[in-house]
Amino acid sequence: MAAPRTERLLNLVICLLASRRYVTKEQIRQVVPQYADCATDEAFERMFERDKDDLREMGIALQTGSNDVLFDDEVGYRIPKDAYALPEISFDAEEVAVLGLAARMWQHATLAGATSRALRKLESVGVEIDLDALSVVEPRVDAAEAAFGPLWRAVHDRRRTTFTYSRGGGSPAERHLEPWGLVSWHGRWYVVGNDLDRDDTRCFRLSRIHDDVKLVGPQDSFTVPEGIDITESVEMLAQPAPSREAHLRIRPGSAVPLRRRGTVLDEGDGSGGGEDGDWTQVSIGFDDAEQLAAEICGYGPRVVVDEPDDLRDAVVRRVRSVLEAVSA
């Protein structure tokens, strides 16, 4: 599906899903930018009819009706929230791990600006808004690193950036980058682009970028090379081997991402008696104890650190801080 058409359909869904009442065609035309750009009424009618058919083919139920049952008002449209939401679905452990990663990604309101503008337009034409209804389509992206937000905007707007970067314990240095894209690789976020200081392709780990990312210059100030593969670039340019090794014990069916990144040393067969013997021993490479400790804590008691000591201490410290906060 072409990008402009996809954007138009998404705008239409937001318009009809967010409204508590039926939205007339005239209101829809004012709110959805692509409809407002139609040169004639006939062009708008044709586009709107096609889009309604497309939504129905996607399984999105459109309701038609009037806001006043006593009078023959103009027919309006809306999308009932219950008809749009997905039914209950069950997943196995591996699928849950993948969905967990996706959920962590879709939690930053980077695209909230466009949605807010659409909602303001709806309110300006007298449409009552239900913000809770948008929870089923609201796009969000999240990463723990503070640099993620400004770098995402820089990638989207094709703007140059400057930031301070510390590499492998070295002295911090200011870098200048034309960012082409962001990618999560082996549990870490990277930005890839043209390093203006070296005039070459480079990638930078977001956890090593300080909180001083600045966007420089106008939009569309550079062009992303045709055919560039951001993930492949990170695989080639990122540090190929971690500097340290951790030994973990993992319960069956748990911590799938850790298992996949590591090497299984012992599957465990229950010989320890009951559940105590049901551990998989895994060796996993790392170079940042705090980052790995944060990931391990997310699995609770189903992952235990055997070594090294500083990684185990980092996990214990995080768990204690949570307990102290809860009991305070």
N, C-alpha and C positions, 0 to 999 in steps of 0.2 A: 504494500500500500504506500503510495507516495506520501512524503512527509507533510506537505501542505494539507492534503486530505485528512491524514491522521490527526493533525493538529486541529482541524476544523471539527472533526467528529468528537474529539476529546472536549473541546470548548462547548459543543452542543450538549454532551453528557453532563458536564459540570453545571451548565445552565439549567437543565431540566431536573437534575438530581438535587440541586441545592434549594430549589424553590419549594415552599410549603403549599403553593397554590398553582393552578394551571397558568402557563406562560403563553401569551398569544404570539402568533407569527410575527406581528409587528415588533413586539418586545424582543423576540429572539433575533430578529434582523438587526436591531439596534445594539444588542449585546455581543453577538458573535462577529468578530472583525471581518472574517471572510464574507459573511453575508452582507454586511454593511458596504462592502466594496463592490457589490453587484451593480452594474450600470443600469439595469432595468428591472422592473417587477417580475417580468417573465423569466429572466436569468436567475433571480432569487428563488422563484417558485420551482424551477427545474432542479436547482442545486439542493434545495431543502427536501424535495420529494425523494431524490436519490439518496440523500443522507438518512432519511427515515427508513427507507428500505434496507440500507446497509446495517443500521442499528438492529433492526428486527432480524436480519439474517445472522447477526452475531449473538442473538438470543437476548438482547436487551429489550425489555418490555416497555412500550410507550403507551401511556394512558392519554385519552382525549376526553375532554369534558369542559364544563362551564363553571365559573366561580360563583355564579348566582343561579340557584335552582328555580327561582321564581320568574326569571326573565331569560329571553333568548340571547344571551351574550355571545360574543365571538368565541368559537371553539379554541381551546388552549391545549397545551401539552405538558406532561410531566413524566418523570421516571420514578416509580415507587422504590424506596430504598430496599425493601424486603425482596423485591423482584430482581434487583441488581446484585445483591450480595450473594456470594457463593454458598452452597449448602455445606454441611459439615463433611470434612474429608479426613480420612486417616492415612498416616504415613508410617513407613518402617524407619528404623534407626538411621540408616544412611540418608534417606530422603529428608528426615528431620534435620540432619546436620547441614545439608545443602540449603534448606529453607532458613535455617538459623543464620547462615552467612548472608543470605539475601535480605533477611529482616534487619540485620545490623547495618547493611548498606542503605536501605530505604528508610532512614530515620532522620534526615537533615532536611529542613524546609528550604532547600536551594531553589526550587521552582515555585515557592510560595508567592513570590511577587506577581507572577502572571495570574495565578489563581485569585489573589487579592484584587487585582484590577478587574477581573471578570465579575467578581462578587460586587464590587462597588458599582459597576455598570448595571447589574441586576437591580440593586437597591435604588439607583437613580431613576429607573423606569417604573418604580413602584412595586417590585417583586419582593415578597417577604422571604428571607433567607433562613435555611436550616443548616447551620455549619456542621452539625453532627452527621448529616447525611453524606458528607464528603469523605468521611473516614474510609470508605471502601475504594476510593480512587485517588486519594491524596498522595502525590509522589513525594517521597522523602529519601534523603541520602545521608548517611552518618559515618563518621570516622572519628576516633578519639583525638587525632592530631588537629591542633588549632589551624594548621596551614591548609587543611582540606578545603574549607569554604572559599577563601580568596583564590586558591589555585584553580578550583572548579570554575569560578567566574572567569578567571583569566583564560582557561581553556575554551570556555564557551564563547567569550567575546574576542578571542584571538588578540590578547593584549600581553605585552612583555611584562615580566615580573623581576623584582629584585628581592633577595632574602639573605639572611645569614645562615650558613651551613657548617655543621661540625661533622667531620668524617673520621670515624674510627678512632676517637680520642684525640685527633689533631686539633690545632688551633682553629677557632671559628673564622670563616672568611665570607665576604660578601660575594654572592653569585648573581649573574644576570642571565635570564632564561626566556626563550620563546616556548611556552609550554604547549605540547601537542596533545597530551592526554594523561589521564590518571588510571592506574591499574593496581589491583590487590594481587600480590604474588607471594606465595608461601606465608600467608598471614600478615604481610606488611604492605602498606600503601607506598607507591612510588609515583613520581611525576617524570615524564619523559619529554624531552624537547631539544631544541638547539641551544647549546651553551654558548652564549655570545662571547664569553671570555676566552674560550678555546676554539670557537668556530667549528664545533663538532657535536654529534649527538651524544647526550649524556642522560643518565637517570639519577634521581635524588630520592632517598628515603625520607618520607614525610616526618617520621619520628625524630630525624636529625635536623629538621628545619626549625629555626627559632620563630618566635611569635611576631615577626616583623615583616611579613610578606606584603609587598607593595605592588600595586598594578601601575604600570608606567605607559604613558602614551595613549593614543586613540585606539578604538576598536578596529579589528581587521588590519592590524599593522604587520601581520606576517601570514604566510600560507603554509599549511601542513603539507609536507611532501606526499605526493600521490603514492598509494600503495603501502604506506608505513604501517607496520604491525606493532602496536604499543607493547603487547605482552611479549612478543618475540624479542623486542629491544631490551626489555627488562631482563629477560632470561640470559641475554648475551652480556649485558653491561653490569648487572647487579653482582655483588660479591658471590662467587660460585660456591664457596664452602664455608659453613659456620666455623667459628674458631673454638667452640667448646661442645661438650657432649653431656647430656643429662640422661639419667636412668629413671624411668617412671614405671609405676604399676597402674594398670587400667582395668576397670571392671568390664565384663562382657557387654557388648552392645553400646559402649560409651566412648565418647571422645574420638569419634571417627576421624576428624581432621588431624589429630595428633598421631593416630595410628598410621595414617597414610603418609605423613611426613617422616615418620621414624622407621626404625628397623626392629622387627619383632625378635626378641631374644628367647622368650619362653611363653608359650600360649597358656599354660596353666591347665590342669586337668581336674581340679577339685580335690587333689590328694591331701591338701592341707586340712580337710575336714569341713564340710558344709561350704558356705560361701567364701570362707577365708582362703581356700585354695584356688578360687576362681579369679585369678588375676592374670592379665597379660603383661609381661615385662617388655618394655619398649625402650630402645635407645633413640634419642632425638638430638640433632645438632641445633645449637643456638649460639648467639653472641650477645644477647641482651637479657639478663636475668629478670629484670623488672617486667619486661614485656612478656616473657614466657610465663612468669608467675601470674600476671593478670589473666592470661588465657587459661591457665590451669585452674585458677580459682573459680572460673565460670562453670567448671564441671563438678564443683563441690567435692564430697567425699569419695567420688568414683574415680578420682585420679590422685595418686600419692607419689611424692618425690622421694626417691631413695638417695640420690646424689646429683649434683654437688651440694655442699652445705649451704652456700650462699643463696642458691635457688630455693632450697627448702626453707631457709630463714625468711626469704622474701614472701613466700606463700604464707607462712605462719604469721608474719607481720600484717599482711593484708587481712587475713581471717580475724585476727585479734582486733584490728581497727574496726571491722564491721560489727563484731560482738560488742565492743565498747560503745559504738554509736547506737546500737539497738537497745542496750541496757541503760543508757544515759537517761 
